[in-house]
Amino acid sequence: MAQDRPADMPVERQRLDKWLFFTRLQKSRSIAQKTIEQGLVMVNEARVVQSSTMVKPGDIVTLSLDRRDLVLKVIAGGTRRGPFEEARLLYEDLTPPPDPERRLSAYDLATRERGAGRPTKKERRAIEGLKPWLDED
């Protein structure tokens, strides 16, 4: 039956991994599948671990990324991975604005984890900006 559908007609239900890929929230379906299997995705406040979970318009998808959590309302299923403008029409962003008190300080931004390698030129300048006594030679 899905083969008879015109290309411009929206999809009613869609696999979660395909939807994340079509919305350009994940770079590939395999990355989307790994994200789901790690338990970083919730659909309607229920943790999902199967990438074959179906989403439909009206569902609320919560995605935990590295530095932020996204809360999205599914508007439609996708038919292809198109440009950002087209992908943006598949969801409504319900993510609350970031809390200004939880922003990282300049020191936190300039410090690196042990073993993370050499700092970039930009990071080195930020570190030197925090230590003005280094220039007093």
N, C-alpha and C positions, 0 to 999 in steps of 0.2 A: 504493500500500500504506500510506503514512503517513496517509492520510485515514481508514483503518479503525481506527486506534488510539484507545482511550478517552482522555479528557482527563487522567485521573489516572495513566496509565501512563507511566513515565519513558522518555525518549528515549535510544536506544542511542548514536548518533553525532550530532554537531551541529557546525555551522559555528562556528569560533572566534569570529568577531565577534558572532554571536548569543549564544554562551555568555557572553562578557564583558559583554554588555548585560543578559542575564537575571540574572547574578550581581551586578549593580549595581556592578561595578568600573569601568564606563565609563558616562557619562551618555546616550550615544546610540550607535546602531550605526555611524553615520558617523564618530564620534570613535574608536570601537573599530577601524574599518577603517584610519583614518589612523595610529593607534598601531601597528597590525600592519605597515603598509606602511613605517613608519619603522624597522622592525627592533627595536622595543622589547619584543617578545614572543618567548619561546622555548617550544617544546613538546618535552618529553623531551630537553632539552639541545641542541636544534637550532633555530637561528634561523629564524623563519617570516616571510615577507613577503607571503603571500597570505591574505586574510581568509577565503577559502573552504576553508582547511585544516580538516579534520574532527578533532574531539577526542572521546574516548570515556572512559568511566569507567576510572580507573587512570592516565591520563596526568598528567604533571607540567607545569604551566604556570608559567613565570616571567615576571612582568610588571614592567617598569621604569617606575616613576612618578616624579614630580618629586623627591620627597624620600626615597623608599624603594623597595626592590625587594621584591616579593611572590612567594613560592613557594607554589603551590597545587596540591593534588591534586584532580583532577576526580572527583567522586562520582557525579554524574548530569547529564544534559542538562536544560535547562529547557523549559517549555512556554509560559511567559509571564513578563513582568517584574512580579513581585509585590512584596510588602513585604520588608524586609530579613530578617526571620525566615525567610521562605520561601526567599529567595535564598541565605541562609547554609547551607542544607541541600544545595546543589549542589556545594560544595567543602569541602576540609579545609585549613586554613591551616598550612603547614609552614615559614613564615618564621621564621628564627632571631631571637631577641630582639636589640634594638639594642645595640651595643657602647657601654658607658658612657664610654669614653675618646674616642669620636668625637663626643660631644655638642658643640654649639656653645657658645662662651663667651658671657657677657653682652655683651661688646663686639661679637662677630660678629652676635648677634641684633639689636643696636641700630643697626648700620651699614646703610646703604642703598647700592645700586648707583648710580653716577653717572647722572643723568638719570631716576631712578625717580619723580620728582615730590616733592611735599611730604610730610613724615612725618605720620602720623596723630597724634592726641592721645596715644595710648598709646605710640607710638614716640618722640614728643618727650619724654615724661616719662622713658622709659628712657634716652634720651640725656642728659637733664639729670641723672639719677641717677648717671651715669658721670663727670660733670664737676662735682664739688661746689664748685669754685672759682668757678663762675658766680654762685653765690648770695652771694658776699662783697662785693657792692657797697654 
